[in-house]
Amino acid sequence: MTLFSEPENDDYPELCTRPFGKSLTLPEPFAHGLETSDFL
């Protein structure tokens, strides 16, 4: 799973990659963990 964030012009300079089943932390304004095991 890949989260692209901090959009800037035509790019997303920040990205975070985690394997499915691992928690992925969402940036502000959400700022909580997204449990990716629910997607399996």
C-alpha positions in Angstrom: 0.0 0.0 0.0 1.4 3.4 -0.9 0.2 6.8 0.4 1.1 9.8 -1.6 0.8 13.1 0.4 1.7 16.8 0.6 0.6 17.7 -3.0 2.7 20.4 -4.5 2.2 21.6 -8.1 1.9 18.4 -10.2 3.7 16.2 -7.7 3.4 14.4 -4.4 6.8 14.7 -2.8 5.9 12.6 0.3 5.1 8.9 0.0 4.9 6.1 2.6 4.8 2.4 1.6 3.8 -0.4 3.8 2.9 -4.1 3.0 -0.8 -5.0 3.2 -1.6 -6.1 6.7 0.5 -3.4 8.3 -0.8 -0.1 9.7 -0.3 3.0 7.7 -0.3 6.4 9.5 -2.3 9.1 7.7 -1.1 12.7 7.9 -3.0 15.7 9.2 -5.9 16.4 9.2 -6.7 12.7 9.8 -3.6 11.7 11.8 -4.5 8.2 12.7 -3.5 4.7 11.8 -5.2 3.0 8.9 -5.3 -0.8 9.4 -4.6 -2.3 6.0 -5.4 -5.9 7.0 -9.0 -4.9 6.5 -8.3 -4.6 2.7 -7.1 -8.2 2.3 
